[in-house]
Amino acid sequence: MRINPEVRNAIRRNEPVVALESTIISHGMPYPANIETAIACENKIRERGAVPATIAIIEGEIVVGLSLSEIERIAAPDANVMKVSRRDLAYATYKHMDGALTVSGTMIAAKMAGIRFFATGGIGGVHRNACSTMDISADLDELARTQVYVVSAGAKAILDLPKTKEYLETKGVPVIGYQTDELPAFYTRESGVGVDFRFDSPEEIAGYLLEKEKQGTGGGVLIGNPIHEQFAMSKKEIDEAIDKALAEAAEKGITGKEVTPFLLSRIVFHTKGKSLESNKHLVYSNAELAAKIAVSFHGLEKKK
């Protein structure tokens, strides 16, 4: 593992650091929107008083805190970048590959580096046809086992959200709603699925997380941050786009780790780019909230 000097110094001084994933750069957004979004997320974290740490694998080395050239490397349209989850980490490093880390992969690397907070777009979860395919994201088990606090716009809207929430409950993962009583549904603010606990300020969330750490129960926490109203899409429009994308994926026989990138790209097509704009803004909002919580957490920790 190679840790960027700025990130390493912040960790050593017990200052707030927020991890960012790299799959959204390589597989989640088209070029050059992926680079613009990655840089903007880092800037928003800095503006809120924390240090950003975008994490990926570069030539077999886990890099915590990518340089601009490394972001550009994995963002290039012709880049050969493996999508890396828990299962794939050792293979990607052993084979000296370039790898973009999923939510679960990023949580593992963040924990190894000593980073508590992580901002992403939306977590993976239980897919809509999981009863027959058993397609369930490794993100959910990672939240149960790895003590990293994940800020997201809920779970991706392409998933079965009630089953995703039920799986998290079974695994004992607390699901927090930030200023909401419902699990956000990525492009939309409401899902009809309740959260476990609601908090209305970053300071409250930070206090809760500090209390959880004192108890030593381990595991992660999912913090659901709804997309801002001005960037949210109508449920009808996004549901229609998702249904079309799912039908296309079934027709083409797309399975496994290729499903989510394919669906997201087709949803962008069917919404004429509106879903991409929503995606960018929800990621920005999550980066800002994660930084606010991290700053509050470290402030409370130092007082005690």
C-alpha positions in Angstrom: 0.0 0.0 0.0 1.2 3.5 -0.9 -0.4 6.4 1.0 -0.2 9.9 -0.4 2.0 12.0 2.0 -0.8 14.5 2.6 -3.2 11.7 3.6 -0.6 9.9 5.6 0.2 13.0 7.6 -3.4 13.7 8.3 -4.0 10.2 9.5 -0.9 10.4 11.8 -2.2 13.7 13.3 -5.7 12.2 13.7 -7.2 14.8 11.4 -10.4 14.2 9.3 -9.9 12.2 6.1 -12.6 11.1 3.7 -12.1 8.1 1.3 -13.5 8.2 -2.2 -14.0 5.2 -4.4 -12.6 4.8 -8.0 -15.1 2.5 -9.7 -17.3 5.6 -10.2 -14.4 7.0 -12.2 -13.6 4.0 -14.3 -17.0 2.2 -14.6 -19.7 4.6 -13.3 -19.4 7.7 -15.5 -18.4 8.5 -19.1 -15.3 10.4 -20.0 -14.6 13.3 -19.3 -17.4 13.7 -16.7 -15.7 11.0 -14.6 -12.5 13.1 -14.2 -14.5 16.3 -13.5 -16.6 14.6 -10.9 -13.6 13.0 -9.2 -11.8 16.4 -8.9 -14.9 18.2 -7.8 -15.5 15.7 -5.0 -12.0 16.1 -3.7 -12.4 19.9 -3.8 -15.7 19.8 -1.9 -14.1 17.7 0.9 -11.2 20.2 1.2 -13.6 23.1 1.4 -15.3 21.5 4.4 -12.0 21.1 6.2 -11.1 17.4 5.6 -8.5 15.7 3.4 -9.7 13.6 0.4 -8.3 10.2 -0.4 -9.4 8.7 -3.7 -8.3 5.0 -3.6 -7.4 2.6 -6.5 -4.9 0.0 -7.5 -2.1 1.2 -9.8 0.1 -1.5 -11.3 -0.7 -3.8 -8.4 -0.2 -1.3 -5.6 -3.1 -0.1 -3.5 -2.8 3.7 -3.6 -4.6 5.8 -1.0 -4.8 9.3 -2.3 -4.5 9.3 -6.1 -2.6 12.0 -7.9 -4.3 13.8 -10.8 -2.3 11.8 -13.3 -3.4 8.6 -11.6 -7.0 9.7 -11.7 -6.6 10.5 -15.4 -5.0 7.1 -15.9 -8.0 5.1 -14.7 -10.5 7.5 -16.2 -9.2 7.2 -19.8 -11.8 5.7 -22.2 -9.3 3.0 -23.4 -8.0 2.2 -19.9 -7.8 -1.5 -18.9 -9.1 -1.2 -15.4 -10.4 -4.2 -13.4 -13.4 -3.6 -11.1 -12.1 -4.8 -7.7 -14.2 -6.0 -4.8 -13.0 -8.0 -1.7 -12.8 -11.2 -3.8 -10.5 -9.5 -6.4 -8.0 -7.6 -4.3 -5.3 -10.2 -4.0 -5.6 -11.1 -7.7 -5.3 -7.5 -8.9 -2.2 -6.8 -6.7 -0.6 -10.2 -7.6 -1.0 -9.6 -11.3 0.2 -6.0 -11.0 -3.0 -4.7 -12.6 -4.8 -1.4 -12.5 -8.0 -1.7 -10.5 -10.9 0.5 -9.5 -12.2 -0.3 -6.1 -15.9 -0.9 -5.4 -17.6 0.2 -2.2 -16.4 -3.0 -0.5 -12.9 -2.8 -1.9 -12.7 0.9 -0.8 -13.9 0.1 2.7 -11.2 -2.6 3.1 -8.4 -0.3 1.9 -9.7 2.7 4.0 -9.7 0.5 7.1 -6.2 -0.7 6.3 -5.0 2.9 6.0 -6.8 4.1 9.2 -9.6 6.1 7.5 -13.0 6.0 9.1 -15.2 8.0 6.6 -16.1 7.2 3.1 -18.3 9.0 0.6 -19.8 7.3 -2.5 -22.8 7.6 -4.8 -24.9 4.6 -3.9 -24.0 1.2 -2.4 -24.6 -2.1 -4.1 -27.3 -4.4 -2.7 -29.8 -7.1 -3.5 -30.6 -7.2 -7.2 -34.2 -7.3 -8.4 -34.0 -10.9 -9.6 -31.9 -12.1 -6.7 -34.4 -14.9 -5.8 -33.3 -16.7 -9.0 -29.8 -15.3 -9.6 -28.6 -14.9 -6.0 -27.0 -11.6 -7.2 -26.2 -9.8 -4.0 -23.5 -7.2 -3.7 -20.5 -7.8 -1.5 -21.0 -4.3 -0.3 -23.6 -5.5 2.2 -21.4 -8.0 4.0 -18.6 -5.5 4.0 -20.7 -3.1 5.9 -21.4 -5.8 8.4 -17.7 -6.6 9.0 -15.6 -3.5 8.3 -15.7 -0.4 10.6 -16.0 2.3 8.0 -18.8 4.9 7.9 -20.3 5.2 4.5 -22.2 8.2 3.3 -24.3 7.5 0.2 -27.6 8.4 -1.5 -28.9 5.1 -0.2 -28.6 2.1 -2.5 -28.6 2.3 -6.3 -32.2 2.6 -7.7 -31.6 -0.4 -10.0 -31.8 -2.7 -6.9 -34.5 -4.3 -4.8 -34.4 -1.7 -2.0 -36.8 -3.4 0.5 -34.7 -6.6 0.3 -31.4 -4.6 0.5 -32.6 -3.0 3.7 -33.8 -6.3 5.1 -30.4 -7.9 4.3 -28.6 -5.0 6.2 -31.0 -5.5 9.1 -30.2 -9.2 9.2 -26.4 -8.3 9.3 -26.9 -5.8 12.1 -25.8 -2.8 10.0 -27.4 0.5 11.3 -29.0 2.5 8.5 -29.1 6.2 9.3 -31.3 8.8 7.5 -29.8 12.3 7.3 -32.8 14.6 7.6 -35.0 11.8 6.3 -37.1 8.9 7.6 -36.7 6.9 4.3 -33.8 5.2 2.7 -32.9 7.4 -0.3 -33.3 5.8 -3.7 -30.3 7.3 -5.5 -31.9 9.5 -8.2 -35.0 10.1 -6.0 -35.4 11.2 -2.4 -38.0 8.6 -1.3 -38.1 4.9 -1.5 -40.9 3.9 0.8 -38.3 2.0 2.8 -37.7 3.2 6.4 -34.3 3.9 8.0 -33.3 2.7 11.5 -32.5 6.1 12.9 -32.9 9.7 11.8 -30.4 12.5 12.6 -30.8 16.0 11.4 -27.2 17.3 11.7 -23.7 16.1 11.0 -22.9 16.8 14.7 -25.6 14.3 15.9 -24.3 11.7 13.5 -20.7 12.2 14.7 -21.9 11.9 18.3 -23.7 8.6 17.5 -20.7 7.2 15.7 -18.4 8.1 18.6 -20.8 6.3 21.1 -20.9 3.3 18.8 -17.1 3.1 18.8 -16.9 3.4 22.6 -19.2 0.3 22.8 -16.8 -1.7 20.5 -19.6 -3.4 18.5 -17.6 -3.1 15.3 -18.9 -3.1 11.7 -19.8 -0.2 9.5 -22.7 2.2 9.3 -24.7 3.3 6.3 -25.6 7.0 6.3 -28.3 7.8 3.7 -28.2 11.3 2.3 -31.1 12.2 -0.1 -30.3 13.9 -3.3 -31.1 17.6 -3.2 -34.6 18.3 -4.5 -33.4 20.5 -7.5 -31.3 17.6 -8.8 -33.8 14.7 -8.1 -35.6 13.0 -10.9 -39.2 12.0 -11.1 -39.9 8.4 -9.9 -41.9 7.7 -13.0 -39.1 8.8 -15.4 -36.4 6.9 -13.7 -38.4 3.8 -13.2 -39.2 3.7 -16.9 -35.5 4.1 -17.8 -34.5 1.3 -15.3 -37.1 -1.1 -16.7 -35.8 -0.5 -20.2 -32.2 -1.0 -19.1 -33.0 -4.2 -17.2 -34.7 -5.6 -20.3 -31.7 -4.8 -22.4 -29.4 -6.4 -19.9 -31.5 -9.6 -19.9 -31.6 -9.6 -23.7 -27.8 -9.4 -23.9 -27.2 -11.9 -21.1 -25.2 -9.5 -19.0 -24.4 -10.8 -15.5 -22.2 -10.4 -12.5 -20.0 -7.3 -12.0 -20.9 -6.0 -15.5 -24.5 -5.5 -14.6 -24.3 -2.3 -12.7 -22.0 -0.4 -15.1 -24.2 -1.5 -18.1 -27.5 -0.4 -16.4 -26.1 2.9 -15.3 -24.9 3.7 -18.8 -28.2 2.7 -20.4 -30.1 4.8 -17.9 -28.0 7.8 -18.9 -29.0 7.0 -22.5 -32.7 6.6 -21.8 -32.9 9.8 -19.7 -30.9 11.8 -22.3 -28.2 12.5 -19.8 -30.4 13.8 -16.9 -29.5 10.8 -14.7 -25.8 11.6 -15.1 -26.3 15.2 -13.9 -28.3 13.8 -10.9 -25.5 11.3 -10.2 -22.8 14.0 -10.2 -24.7 16.2 -7.8 -25.6 13.5 -5.4 -22.0 12.4 -5.2 -21.0 16.0 -4.5 -23.5 16.2 -1.7 -22.3 13.0 -0.2 -18.7 14.2 -0.2 -19.7 17.4 1.6 -21.7 15.6 4.2 -19.0 13.0 4.8 -16.5 15.8 5.4 -18.8 17.6 7.8 -19.3 14.4 9.8 -15.6 13.6 9.8 -14.7 17.1 11.0 -17.4 17.0 13.8 -16.3 13.5 14.8 -12.6 14.5 15.2 -13.6 17.6 17.1 -15.7 15.6 19.6 -13.0 13.0 19.9 -10.4 15.6 20.8 -12.7 17.1 23.4 -13.0 13.8 25.2 
